[in-house]
Structure formats: structure tokens, C-alpha cells
Amino acid sequence: MQQTFEIAGMHCGGCVSRVTKALKGVAQDASVTLDPPRAVIEVAAPLALEAVQAALARAGDFKVRAL
């Protein structure tokens, strides 16, 4: 199943790389874009927004909102 999130706080390709790496730690796969600032993750079961935010907190000052 896919889940889509808006990621605030990304400003460059380095941010995209850090967010992608962090999300791949909690999801089977992750696709992150800078414009628009979104992440699409592939998971077996729905992932809580809090779990996504916690994963990204270790990568930088990013804020997540479910779409």
C-alpha cells in the first residue's frame, strides 16, 4: 500500500537524500520529490504519522503532513 505525505523544510537535493534515507528505514520503499515537497512510501500496513515524523526528526528539521 502507498501513503503520501507533504514534507515541509526541504530546501535542496541533500534534504531529499536525507529524507529518503530516513523513510527507507521505516518503509519498504520511498520516493521523495522537492517540487512538490512530497514523499510517497510503500508499506505493508499503514504507518502512523507520528512514526514518520519520528524517523524524519533524526534526519533534520522536517515537518510531515498526511495527504
All heavy atoms as TSV, in Angstrom:
chain	resi	resn	atom	element	x	y	z
A	1	MET	N	N	0.830	-1.169	0.000
A	1	MET	CA	C	0.000	0.000	0.000
A	1	MET	C	C	0.878	1.236	0.000
A	1	MET	O	O	1.975	1.208	0.529
A	1	MET	CB	C	-0.951	-0.036	1.205
A	1	MET	CG	C	-0.608	0.892	2.341
A	1	MET	SD	S	-1.785	0.885	3.693
A	1	MET	CE	C	-2.984	2.010	3.105
A	2	GLN	N	N	0.391	2.290	-0.630
A	2	GLN	CA	C	1.125	3.550	-0.685
A	2	GLN	C	C	0.511	4.581	0.249
A	2	GLN	O	O	-0.704	4.627	0.414
A	2	GLN	CB	C	1.114	4.124	-2.096
A	2	GLN	CG	C	2.014	3.404	-3.055
A	2	GLN	CD	C	2.116	4.145	-4.380
A	2	GLN	OE1	O	1.277	4.962	-4.720
A	2	GLN	NE2	N	3.158	3.849	-5.121
A	3	GLN	N	N	1.388	5.392	0.842
A	3	GLN	CA	C	0.966	6.531	1.631
A	3	GLN	C	C	1.734	7.743	1.121
A	3	GLN	O	O	2.915	7.636	0.783
A	3	GLN	CB	C	1.276	6.329	3.122
A	3	GLN	CG	C	0.387	5.323	3.801
A	3	GLN	CD	C	0.739	5.200	5.271
A	3	GLN	OE1	O	1.632	4.434	5.620
A	3	GLN	NE2	N	0.041	5.961	6.109
A	4	THR	N	N	1.055	8.900	1.084
A	4	THR	CA	C	1.672	10.125	0.596
A	4	THR	C	C	1.682	11.175	1.697
A	4	THR	O	O	0.691	11.359	2.399
A	4	THR	CB	C	0.905	10.666	-0.626
A	4	THR	OG1	O	0.859	9.644	-1.625
A	4	THR	CG2	C	1.592	11.886	-1.210
A	5	PHE	N	N	2.822	11.867	1.821
A	5	PHE	CA	C	2.993	12.885	2.845
A	5	PHE	C	C	3.593	14.145	2.232
A	5	PHE	O	O	4.411	14.065	1.314
A	5	PHE	CB	C	3.945	12.394	3.948
A	5	PHE	CG	C	3.463	11.171	4.657
A	5	PHE	CD1	C	3.864	9.916	4.245
A	5	PHE	CD2	C	2.595	11.274	5.728
A	5	PHE	CE1	C	3.423	8.770	4.898
A	5	PHE	CE2	C	2.145	10.135	6.378
A	5	PHE	CZ	C	2.551	8.889	5.964
A	6	GLU	N	N	3.199	15.289	2.763
A	6	GLU	CA	C	3.845	16.560	2.420
A	6	GLU	C	C	4.967	16.742	3.433
A	6	GLU	O	O	4.761	16.550	4.635
A	6	GLU	CB	C	2.849	17.703	2.518
A	6	GLU	CG	C	3.476	19.043	2.182
A	6	GLU	CD	C	2.469	20.168	2.276
A	6	GLU	OE1	O	1.819	20.285	3.343
A	6	GLU	OE2	O	2.331	20.901	1.301
A	7	ILE	N	N	6.144	17.103	2.950
A	7	ILE	CA	C	7.307	17.267	3.810
A	7	ILE	C	C	7.742	18.727	3.763
A	7	ILE	O	O	8.227	19.202	2.738
A	7	ILE	CB	C	8.491	16.383	3.356
A	7	ILE	CG1	C	8.068	14.943	3.096
A	7	ILE	CG2	C	9.630	16.472	4.366
A	7	ILE	CD1	C	7.640	14.175	4.300
A	8	ALA	N	N	7.561	19.432	4.859
A	8	ALA	CA	C	7.992	20.829	4.944
A	8	ALA	C	C	9.414	20.878	5.481
A	8	ALA	O	O	9.799	20.054	6.317
A	8	ALA	CB	C	7.063	21.613	5.860
A	9	GLY	N	N	10.195	21.812	4.984
A	9	GLY	CA	C	11.555	22.003	5.469
A	9	GLY	C	C	12.641	21.515	4.531
A	9	GLY	O	O	13.819	21.678	4.823
A	10	MET	N	N	12.249	20.934	3.395
A	10	MET	CA	C	13.266	20.507	2.416
A	10	MET	C	C	13.601	21.695	1.517
A	10	MET	O	O	12.706	22.386	1.043
A	10	MET	CB	C	12.743	19.350	1.564
A	10	MET	CG	C	12.526	18.076	2.316
A	10	MET	SD	S	12.259	16.632	1.239
A	10	MET	CE	C	10.851	17.134	0.272
A	11	HIS	N	N	14.920	21.905	1.314
A	11	HIS	CA	C	15.348	23.052	0.512
A	11	HIS	C	C	16.285	22.694	-0.634
A	11	HIS	O	O	16.541	23.536	-1.490
A	11	HIS	CB	C	16.049	24.071	1.415
A	11	HIS	CG	C	15.217	24.513	2.570
A	11	HIS	ND1	N	14.130	25.339	2.431
A	11	HIS	CD2	C	15.286	24.209	3.883
A	11	HIS	CE1	C	13.578	25.537	3.612
A	11	HIS	NE2	N	14.255	24.862	4.514
A	12	CYS	N	N	16.807	21.445	-0.625
A	12	CYS	CA	C	17.806	21.097	-1.634
A	12	CYS	C	C	17.835	19.592	-1.852
A	12	CYS	O	O	17.134	18.833	-1.184
A	12	CYS	CB	C	19.186	21.594	-1.200
A	12	CYS	SG	S	19.800	20.786	0.299
A	13	GLY	N	N	18.679	19.175	-2.762
A	13	GLY	CA	C	18.835	17.757	-3.046
A	13	GLY	C	C	19.368	16.969	-1.855
A	13	GLY	O	O	19.042	15.796	-1.673
A	14	GLY	N	N	20.186	17.614	-1.026
A	14	GLY	CA	C	20.695	16.954	0.169
A	14	GLY	C	C	19.569	16.624	1.136
A	14	GLY	O	O	19.560	15.556	1.761
A	15	CYS	N	N	18.610	17.548	1.256
A	15	CYS	CA	C	17.439	17.302	2.103
A	15	CYS	C	C	16.651	16.111	1.571
A	15	CYS	O	O	16.217	15.245	2.339
A	15	CYS	CB	C	16.526	18.532	2.134
A	15	CYS	SG	S	17.222	19.975	2.943
A	16	VAL	N	N	16.471	16.054	0.268
A	16	VAL	CA	C	15.742	14.948	-0.350
A	16	VAL	C	C	16.441	13.626	-0.037
A	16	VAL	O	O	15.794	12.640	0.323
A	16	VAL	CB	C	15.597	15.159	-1.875
A	16	VAL	CG1	C	15.044	13.916	-2.555
A	16	VAL	CG2	C	14.708	16.362	-2.162
A	17	SER	N	N	17.760	13.616	-0.121
A	17	SER	CA	C	18.520	12.389	0.171
A	17	SER	C	C	18.364	11.964	1.617
A	17	SER	O	O	18.164	10.778	1.903
A	17	SER	CB	C	20.006	12.605	-0.133
A	17	SER	OG	O	20.198	12.779	-1.506
A	18	ARG	N	N	18.448	12.917	2.550
A	18	ARG	CA	C	18.305	12.589	3.971
A	18	ARG	C	C	16.907	12.078	4.281
A	18	ARG	O	O	16.741	11.111	5.039
A	18	ARG	CB	C	18.641	13.809	4.837
A	18	ARG	CG	C	20.125	14.109	4.888
A	18	ARG	CD	C	20.507	15.074	5.990
A	18	ARG	NE	N	19.746	16.305	6.011
A	18	ARG	CZ	C	19.995	17.381	5.270
A	18	ARG	NH1	N	20.997	17.372	4.423
A	18	ARG	NH2	N	19.256	18.467	5.381
A	19	VAL	N	N	15.886	12.720	3.710
A	19	VAL	CA	C	14.500	12.291	3.941
A	19	VAL	C	C	14.282	10.898	3.350
A	19	VAL	O	O	13.677	10.034	3.988
A	19	VAL	CB	C	13.508	13.319	3.362
A	19	VAL	CG1	C	12.091	12.755	3.319
A	19	VAL	CG2	C	13.542	14.606	4.174
A	20	THR	N	N	14.782	10.666	2.147
A	20	THR	CA	C	14.633	9.354	1.509
A	20	THR	C	C	15.271	8.265	2.360
A	20	THR	O	O	14.662	7.228	2.615
A	20	THR	CB	C	15.261	9.359	0.096
A	20	THR	OG1	O	14.617	10.369	-0.689
A	20	THR	CG2	C	15.112	8.011	-0.580
A	21	LYS	N	N	16.487	8.500	2.813
A	21	LYS	CA	C	17.201	7.515	3.634
A	21	LYS	C	C	16.435	7.241	4.935
A	21	LYS	O	O	16.284	6.088	5.348
A	21	LYS	CB	C	18.611	8.009	3.943
A	21	LYS	CG	C	19.440	7.020	4.706
A	21	LYS	CD	C	20.851	7.535	4.891
A	21	LYS	CE	C	21.671	6.531	5.677
A	21	LYS	NZ	N	23.035	6.995	5.884
A	22	ALA	N	N	15.931	8.296	5.574
A	22	ALA	CA	C	15.185	8.131	6.830
A	22	ALA	C	C	13.906	7.339	6.611
A	22	ALA	O	O	13.569	6.459	7.410
A	22	ALA	CB	C	14.869	9.501	7.427
A	23	LEU	N	N	13.200	7.620	5.530
A	23	LEU	CA	C	11.940	6.926	5.271
A	23	LEU	C	C	12.156	5.472	4.880
A	23	LEU	O	O	11.345	4.611	5.217
A	23	LEU	CB	C	11.142	7.656	4.194
A	23	LEU	CG	C	10.567	9.009	4.621
A	23	LEU	CD1	C	9.893	9.691	3.445
A	23	LEU	CD2	C	9.601	8.842	5.783
A	24	LYS	N	N	13.245	5.185	4.194
A	24	LYS	CA	C	13.527	3.793	3.837
A	24	LYS	C	C	13.858	2.961	5.071
A	24	LYS	O	O	13.820	1.737	5.018
A	24	LYS	CB	C	14.650	3.719	2.808
A	24	LYS	CG	C	14.170	4.117	1.425
A	24	LYS	CD	C	15.231	3.903	0.374
A	24	LYS	CE	C	14.665	4.218	-1.010
A	24	LYS	NZ	N	15.642	3.974	-2.068
A	25	GLY	N	N	14.123	3.634	6.185
A	25	GLY	CA	C	14.345	2.923	7.433
A	25	GLY	C	C	13.053	2.433	8.078
A	25	GLY	O	O	13.080	1.542	8.915
A	26	VAL	N	N	11.919	3.027	7.691
A	26	VAL	CA	C	10.630	2.638	8.281
A	26	VAL	C	C	9.639	2.117	7.254
A	26	VAL	O	O	8.563	1.663	7.609
A	26	VAL	CB	C	9.989	3.821	9.060
A	26	VAL	CG1	C	10.849	4.203	10.248
A	26	VAL	CG2	C	9.723	5.010	8.156
A	27	ALA	N	N	9.981	2.188	5.978
A	27	ALA	CA	C	9.084	1.737	4.911
A	27	ALA	C	C	9.848	0.814	3.972
A	27	ALA	O	O	11.084	0.796	3.963
A	27	ALA	CB	C	8.557	2.937	4.124
A	28	GLN	N	N	9.106	0.060	3.174
A	28	GLN	CA	C	9.739	-0.837	2.214
A	28	GLN	C	C	10.430	-0.056	1.107
A	28	GLN	O	O	11.482	-0.451	0.615
A	28	GLN	CB	C	8.689	-1.771	1.620
A	28	GLN	CG	C	8.087	-2.699	2.643
A	28	GLN	CD	C	6.830	-3.376	2.141
A	28	GLN	OE1	O	6.156	-2.892	1.245
A	28	GLN	NE2	N	6.498	-4.507	2.743
A	29	ASP	N	N	9.835	1.060	0.697
A	29	ASP	CA	C	10.413	1.912	-0.342
A	29	ASP	C	C	9.910	3.327	-0.136
A	29	ASP	O	O	8.849	3.536	0.462
A	29	ASP	CB	C	10.028	1.407	-1.736
A	29	ASP	CG	C	10.886	2.026	-2.827
A	29	ASP	OD1	O	11.999	2.516	-2.519
A	29	ASP	OD2	O	10.456	2.033	-3.983
A	30	ALA	N	N	10.666	4.298	-0.643
A	30	ALA	CA	C	10.273	5.700	-0.518
A	30	ALA	C	C	10.713	6.463	-1.759
A	30	ALA	O	O	11.811	6.261	-2.268
A	30	ALA	CB	C	10.903	6.326	0.719
A	31	SER	N	N	9.834	7.337	-2.228
A	31	SER	CA	C	10.132	8.225	-3.345
A	31	SER	C	C	9.867	9.647	-2.868
A	31	SER	O	O	8.745	9.978	-2.470
A	31	SER	CB	C	9.235	7.882	-4.538
A	31	SER	OG	O	9.435	8.813	-5.576
A	32	VAL	N	N	10.901	10.497	-2.894
A	32	VAL	CA	C	10.796	11.851	-2.350
A	32	VAL	C	C	11.101	12.860	-3.446
A	32	VAL	O	O	12.062	12.689	-4.198
A	32	VAL	CB	C	11.768	12.039	-1.162
A	32	VAL	CG1	C	11.652	13.438	-0.579
A	32	VAL	CG2	C	11.518	10.985	-0.095
A	33	THR	N	N	10.271	13.909	-3.545
A	33	THR	CA	C	10.498	14.987	-4.521
A	33	THR	C	C	10.568	16.324	-3.797
A	33	THR	O	O	9.931	16.515	-2.758
A	33	THR	CB	C	9.379	15.034	-5.568
A	33	THR	OG1	O	8.125	15.251	-4.918
A	33	THR	CG2	C	9.317	13.751	-6.384
A	34	LEU	N	N	11.338	17.233	-4.374
A	34	LEU	CA	C	11.491	18.569	-3.798
A	34	LEU	C	C	10.388	19.504	-4.270
A	34	LEU	O	O	9.936	20.362	-3.511
A	34	LEU	CB	C	12.869	19.120	-4.179
A	34	LEU	CG	C	13.306	20.415	-3.534
A	34	LEU	CD1	C	13.309	20.308	-2.020
A	34	LEU	CD2	C	14.697	20.786	-4.029
A	35	ASP	N	N	9.947	19.345	-5.513
A	35	ASP	CA	C	8.907	20.217	-6.058
A	35	ASP	C	C	7.861	19.377	-6.759
A	35	ASP	O	O	8.086	18.977	-7.903
A	35	ASP	CB	C	9.524	21.232	-7.023
A	35	ASP	CG	C	8.515	22.267	-7.491
A	35	ASP	OD1	O	7.505	22.473	-6.795
A	35	ASP	OD2	O	8.735	22.870	-8.562
A	36	PRO	N	N	6.772	19.047	-6.118
A	36	PRO	CA	C	6.331	19.481	-4.792
A	36	PRO	C	C	7.056	18.705	-3.695
A	36	PRO	O	O	7.531	17.586	-3.931
A	36	PRO	CB	C	4.837	19.154	-4.785
A	36	PRO	CG	C	4.713	17.982	-5.697
A	36	PRO	CD	C	5.770	18.174	-6.760
A	37	PRO	N	N	7.124	19.262	-2.497
A	37	PRO	CA	C	7.825	18.601	-1.385
A	37	PRO	C	C	6.998	17.458	-0.818
A	37	PRO	O	O	6.261	17.616	0.150
A	37	PRO	CB	C	8.014	19.733	-0.372
A	37	PRO	CG	C	6.873	20.662	-0.634
A	37	PRO	CD	C	6.624	20.588	-2.124
A	38	ARG	N	N	7.124	16.298	-1.453
A	38	ARG	CA	C	6.292	15.153	-1.084
A	38	ARG	C	C	7.114	13.890	-0.974
A	38	ARG	O	O	8.164	13.752	-1.591
A	38	ARG	CB	C	5.221	14.920	-2.146
A	38	ARG	CG	C	4.179	15.972	-2.132
A	38	ARG	CD	C	2.908	15.504	-2.753
A	38	ARG	NE	N	1.944	16.587	-2.694
A	38	ARG	CZ	C	1.193	16.969	-3.695
A	38	ARG	NH1	N	1.274	16.345	-4.842
A	38	ARG	NH2	N	0.350	17.960	-3.546
A	39	ALA	N	N	6.551	12.962	-0.212
A	39	ALA	CA	C	7.125	11.632	-0.093
A	39	ALA	C	C	6.010	10.627	-0.290
A	39	ALA	O	O	4.927	10.766	0.272
A	39	ALA	CB	C	7.764	11.443	1.272
A	40	VAL	N	N	6.285	9.632	-1.119
A	40	VAL	CA	C	5.365	8.509	-1.303
A	40	VAL	C	C	6.115	7.290	-0.804
A	40	VAL	O	O	7.208	6.986	-1.282
A	40	VAL	CB	C	4.958	8.344	-2.779
A	40	VAL	CG1	C	4.063	7.135	-2.948
A	40	VAL	CG2	C	4.284	9.604	-3.304
A	41	ILE	N	N	5.514	6.629	0.189
A	41	ILE	CA	C	6.162	5.443	0.743
A	41	ILE	C	C	5.325	4.205	0.447
A	41	ILE	O	O	4.112	4.279	0.291
A	41	ILE	CB	C	6.417	5.572	2.259
A	41	ILE	CG1	C	5.109	5.734	3.034
A	41	ILE	CG2	C	7.386	6.701	2.551
A	41	ILE	CD1	C	5.273	5.662	4.542
A	42	GLU	N	N	6.006	3.093	0.348
A	42	GLU	CA	C	5.366	1.795	0.122
A	42	GLU	C	C	5.507	1.010	1.422
A	42	GLU	O	O	6.617	0.811	1.918
A	42	GLU	CB	C	6.062	1.062	-1.019
A	42	GLU	CG	C	5.373	-0.176	-1.470
A	42	GLU	CD	C	4.057	0.076	-2.188
A	42	GLU	OE1	O	3.949	1.046	-2.960
A	42	GLU	OE2	O	3.127	-0.709	-1.970
A	43	VAL	N	N	4.363	0.615	1.977
A	43	VAL	CA	C	4.350	-0.114	3.244
A	43	VAL	C	C	3.371	-1.279	3.171
A	43	VAL	O	O	2.425	-1.245	2.391
A	43	VAL	CB	C	3.961	0.814	4.427
A	43	VAL	CG1	C	5.059	1.801	4.735
A	43	VAL	CG2	C	2.663	1.547	4.150
A	44	ALA	N	N	3.601	-2.291	4.005
A	44	ALA	CA	C	2.688	-3.433	4.059
A	44	ALA	C	C	1.416	-3.073	4.816
A	44	ALA	O	O	0.324	-3.492	4.454
A	44	ALA	CB	C	3.374	-4.615	4.721
A	45	ALA	N	N	1.565	-2.272	5.878
A	45	ALA	CA	C	0.433	-1.824	6.691
A	45	ALA	C	C	0.577	-0.320	6.898
A	45	ALA	O	O	1.704	0.195	6.900
A	45	ALA	CB	C	0.430	-2.544	8.026
A	46	PRO	N	N	-0.520	0.396	7.080
A	46	PRO	CA	C	-0.440	1.851	7.252
A	46	PRO	C	C	0.535	2.244	8.362
A	46	PRO	O	O	0.578	1.614	9.415
A	46	PRO	CB	C	-1.869	2.253	7.625
A	46	PRO	CG	C	-2.723	1.169	7.074
A	46	PRO	CD	C	-1.901	-0.093	7.175
A	47	LEU	N	N	1.306	3.269	8.081
A	47	LEU	CA	C	2.293	3.776	9.024
A	47	LEU	C	C	1.732	5.034	9.671
A	47	LEU	O	O	1.230	5.923	8.973
A	47	LEU	CB	C	3.586	4.086	8.271
A	47	LEU	CG	C	4.868	4.239	9.045
A	47	LEU	CD1	C	5.169	2.980	9.854
A	47	LEU	CD2	C	6.019	4.513	8.098
A	48	ALA	N	N	1.785	5.126	10.984
A	48	ALA	CA	C	1.260	6.286	11.706
A	48	ALA	C	C	2.085	7.528	11.387
A	48	ALA	O	O	3.306	7.444	11.203
A	48	ALA	CB	C	1.286	6.026	13.201
A	49	LEU	N	N	1.411	8.658	11.326
A	49	LEU	CA	C	2.074	9.930	11.057
A	49	LEU	C	C	3.184	10.183	12.080
A	49	LEU	O	O	4.252	10.687	11.730
A	49	LEU	CB	C	1.046	11.067	11.087
A	49	LEU	CG	C	1.550	12.459	10.764
A	49	LEU	CD1	C	2.088	12.522	9.340
A	49	LEU	CD2	C	0.444	13.476	10.951
A	50	GLU	N	N	2.945	9.808	13.323
A	50	GLU	CA	C	3.937	10.004	14.381
A	50	GLU	C	C	5.214	9.201	14.103
A	50	GLU	O	O	6.317	9.658	14.393
A	50	GLU	CB	C	3.363	9.606	15.749
A	50	GLU	CG	C	2.242	10.494	16.228
A	50	GLU	CD	C	0.888	10.174	15.586
A	50	GLU	OE1	O	0.722	9.083	14.969
A	50	GLU	OE2	O	-0.008	11.034	15.663
A	51	ALA	N	N	5.074	8.021	13.540
A	51	ALA	CA	C	6.239	7.198	13.214
A	51	ALA	C	C	7.055	7.828	12.090
A	51	ALA	O	O	8.290	7.809	12.124
A	51	ALA	CB	C	5.798	5.789	12.823
A	52	VAL	N	N	6.368	8.397	11.113
A	52	VAL	CA	C	7.055	9.077	10.007
A	52	VAL	C	C	7.778	10.307	10.534
A	52	VAL	O	O	8.945	10.553	10.217
A	52	VAL	CB	C	6.061	9.457	8.886
A	52	VAL	CG1	C	6.753	10.243	7.798
A	52	VAL	CG2	C	5.403	8.205	8.316
A	53	GLN	N	N	7.103	11.100	11.372
A	53	GLN	CA	C	7.714	12.303	11.941
A	53	GLN	C	C	8.929	11.946	12.788
A	53	GLN	O	O	9.951	12.617	12.720
A	53	GLN	CB	C	6.699	13.081	12.782
A	53	GLN	CG	C	7.245	14.401	13.323
A	53	GLN	CD	C	7.576	15.397	12.231
A	53	GLN	OE1	O	6.726	15.800	11.459
A	53	GLN	NE2	N	8.829	15.797	12.150
A	54	ALA	N	N	8.840	10.875	13.565
A	54	ALA	CA	C	9.962	10.449	14.401
A	54	ALA	C	C	11.165	10.050	13.545
A	54	ALA	O	O	12.306	10.385	13.868
A	54	ALA	CB	C	9.544	9.292	15.301
A	55	ALA	N	N	10.913	9.356	12.450
A	55	ALA	CA	C	12.003	8.960	11.545
A	55	ALA	C	C	12.674	10.188	10.938
A	55	ALA	O	O	13.895	10.249	10.840
A	55	ALA	CB	C	11.471	8.049	10.446
A	56	LEU	N	N	11.872	11.168	10.557
A	56	LEU	CA	C	12.430	12.372	9.927
A	56	LEU	C	C	13.098	13.286	10.938
A	56	LEU	O	O	14.008	14.037	10.575
A	56	LEU	CB	C	11.351	13.130	9.164
A	56	LEU	CG	C	10.808	12.404	7.936
A	56	LEU	CD1	C	9.842	13.300	7.178
A	56	LEU	CD2	C	11.921	11.955	7.021
A	57	ALA	N	N	12.697	13.241	12.198
A	57	ALA	CA	C	13.315	14.083	13.225
A	57	ALA	C	C	14.795	13.761	13.367
A	57	ALA	O	O	15.599	14.648	13.664
A	57	ALA	CB	C	12.592	13.902	14.553
A	58	ARG	N	N	15.147	12.513	13.132
A	58	ARG	CA	C	16.561	12.122	13.204
A	58	ARG	C	C	17.347	12.615	11.989
A	58	ARG	O	O	18.573	12.686	12.034
A	58	ARG	CB	C	16.663	10.600	13.333
A	58	ARG	CG	C	16.110	10.073	14.653
A	58	ARG	CD	C	16.353	8.580	14.822
A	58	ARG	NE	N	15.594	7.754	13.882
A	58	ARG	CZ	C	14.369	7.281	14.102
A	58	ARG	NH1	N	13.748	7.559	15.223
A	58	ARG	NH2	N	13.767	6.519	13.209
A	59	ALA	N	N	16.649	12.967	10.897
A	59	ALA	CA	C	17.316	13.394	9.660
A	59	ALA	C	C	17.462	14.907	9.563
A	59	ALA	O	O	18.262	15.405	8.786
A	59	ALA	CB	C	16.541	12.874	8.450
A	60	GLY	N	N	16.659	15.649	10.315
A	60	GLY	CA	C	16.711	17.105	10.238
A	60	GLY	C	C	15.422	17.714	10.739
A	60	GLY	O	O	14.566	17.031	11.315
A	61	ASP	N	N	15.265	19.011	10.492
A	61	ASP	CA	C	14.095	19.755	10.972
A	61	ASP	C	C	13.000	19.731	9.895
A	61	ASP	O	O	12.746	20.736	9.232
A	61	ASP	CB	C	14.485	21.192	11.314
A	61	ASP	CG	C	13.370	21.939	12.022
A	61	ASP	OD1	O	12.524	21.291	12.655
A	61	ASP	OD2	O	13.343	23.181	11.913
A	62	PHE	N	N	12.382	18.589	9.739
A	62	PHE	CA	C	11.335	18.411	8.734
A	62	PHE	C	C	9.997	18.190	9.419
A	62	PHE	O	O	9.932	17.562	10.468
A	62	PHE	CB	C	11.647	17.209	7.826
A	62	PHE	CG	C	12.979	17.310	7.158
A	62	PHE	CD1	C	14.032	16.497	7.557
A	62	PHE	CD2	C	13.205	18.206	6.138
A	62	PHE	CE1	C	15.277	16.585	6.951
A	62	PHE	CE2	C	14.438	18.305	5.517
A	62	PHE	CZ	C	15.476	17.494	5.931
A	63	LYS	N	N	8.944	18.706	8.836
A	63	LYS	CA	C	7.586	18.532	9.342
A	63	LYS	C	C	6.781	17.747	8.324
A	63	LYS	O	O	6.887	17.966	7.119
A	63	LYS	CB	C	6.911	19.884	9.591
A	63	LYS	CG	C	7.671	20.786	10.535
A	63	LYS	CD	C	7.728	20.205	11.928
A	63	LYS	CE	C	8.467	21.144	12.848
A	63	LYS	NZ	N	9.435	20.504	13.694
A	64	VAL	N	N	5.945	16.845	8.821
A	64	VAL	CA	C	5.185	15.941	7.955
A	64	VAL	C	C	3.696	16.193	8.102
A	64	VAL	O	O	3.209	16.438	9.201
A	64	VAL	CB	C	5.488	14.474	8.347
A	64	VAL	CG1	C	4.722	13.512	7.463
A	64	VAL	CG2	C	6.957	14.193	8.278
A	65	ARG	N	N	3.002	16.113	6.960
A	65	ARG	CA	C	1.535	16.205	6.957
A	65	ARG	C	C	1.024	15.151	5.982
A	65	ARG	O	O	1.506	15.048	4.855
A	65	ARG	CB	C	1.102	17.604	6.502
A	65	ARG	CG	C	-0.413	17.797	6.538
A	65	ARG	CD	C	-0.763	19.239	6.237
A	65	ARG	NE	N	-0.502	19.581	4.842
A	65	ARG	CZ	C	-1.441	19.649	3.903
A	65	ARG	NH1	N	-2.690	19.414	4.191
A	65	ARG	NH2	N	-1.120	19.955	2.657
A	66	ALA	N	N	0.051	14.367	6.414
A	66	ALA	CA	C	-0.522	13.338	5.544
A	66	ALA	C	C	-1.362	13.991	4.453
A	66	ALA	O	O	-2.033	14.982	4.695
A	66	ALA	CB	C	-1.381	12.381	6.366
A	67	LEU	N	N	-1.294	13.437	3.261
A	67	LEU	CA	C	-2.124	13.929	2.144
A	67	LEU	C	C	-3.166	12.899	1.792
A	67	LEU	O	O	-3.104	11.770	2.098
A	67	LEU	CB	C	-1.245	14.205	0.913
A	67	LEU	CG	C	-0.270	15.362	1.056
A	67	LEU	CD1	C	0.553	15.493	-0.211
A	67	LEU	CD2	C	-0.993	16.657	1.332
